[in-house]
């Protein structure tokens, strides 16, 4: 038999709001049979002949008091909304919009959702939580003004506050809410007055966090304009890519050494004025020609030197790569600022950097600075003429030390690979002749040094200059190596410093 702890009075059973049984037979000793309506059943319950129970499924069970037999089981009516059932049970007024009834129901739902304190032990609950809880009884109130979102938002906004101990005052100056005696501030010996007490908390040496001053963020376009200006000045930033990296910082330092003034990267007005004085707009429009599109190009550049040696020439692989090198740009950046350009179609207008004419001058001394990863060129008076980001040697194949001389200059050179005196590449153990081209191991320029097998040369990967290692030589972008080659001559000194 259903547990007695679920026993409810007939009035409470009505409060549950279940619909009446359309056809049910109620019988008991001394009680007439009833069918077709719940009213006679309720009358029997009220007279004490019938006990009413609510089972675990929310059904109302009528039990004969005398015999203990189940007379009828009334199923829940899930088709009717919770509001309708409450009104049927007489809990809510049958008049729509009854303020008192609606307010009572609202307070009940607030208690369920945690928006209102639950009733105390001495308070009369608004409704029976056993039947109106969120997980039991009928939990589908049809016109519920509070939904799951209300419950979720309330819980998120009312997380328990983690209580933490208050920090101790330095040197025990304050003890549990009682301020220590304030010491008088020393008198100013000059003015004779007492300085006002600062409202800022005192920070002792070594305590607290130092103030961090963040440099203003510079837009990619503005950085690219700065890079173009530096390129024109002969202090190369490497590839023009709109990024404030170490190569740009080195170029700015070299420019300050060259001019005596530090250029602020965020000073757009000064940069624009300097661009106007040194060659005009930072960017120009270039029209692709049939010759640009025709190449010749190679499908790809193999990594293996043995496969490189089988090619006629290590040319560019695409028009975009060729244009990027011609205008000193990173290929990805060139494509990014020309998203709708078909680089294989003559007549297309391409937005490109305007780096200006190559730097001219006479270089009498070159310094290969390993620490800065920079090559610096000086004239006969010791003035800085040009500076270029560079990749200089590696731990396995270090660059020379001390001073050497420039022996000869070769443009568009072949490269001779000799594993016995150079480095070992892959499985190649024989002397190989690598054909020339911008994608060759030494790029388009070779400035041979007096130390055998070492030189200053170009590269097939300009975006990696200053960021990777070389096989002992000094590696520049192809355009920087070409610019330097026009300003040097055999016999000048090249000094390697750490």
Secondary structure, DSSP 8 states (H G I E B T S, - for coil): ---GGGEE-HHHHHHTT----SS--EEETTEEEE-S-HHHHHHHHHTTSEEEEE-TTS-EEEEETTT--EEEEE---TTS-HHHHHHHTTSS-SSTT-HHHHHHHHHHHHHHHTSS----TTS--SS-HHHHSSSSS----TT-S--HHHHHHHHHHT-----------GGG-EETTEE-------B-TTT-SB----SS----TT-S-----------HHHHHHHHHHHHHHTB--SSB-S---HHHHHHHHHHHHHHSS---TT-HHHHHHHHHHHTS-SEEEEE--HHHHH----S---SSHHHHTTSS----SSHHHHHHHHTTB-HHHHHHT-TT--TTSTT-EEEEE---S-------EEEEETTTTEEEEE-TTS-EEEEEE-EE--SSS----EEEEEEEEEES--EEE-TTTS---TT--S-EEE--STTSTTTTEEEEESSTT-EEE--S-GGGTTTS--SSSEE--HHHHHHHHTT--TT-EEEEE-
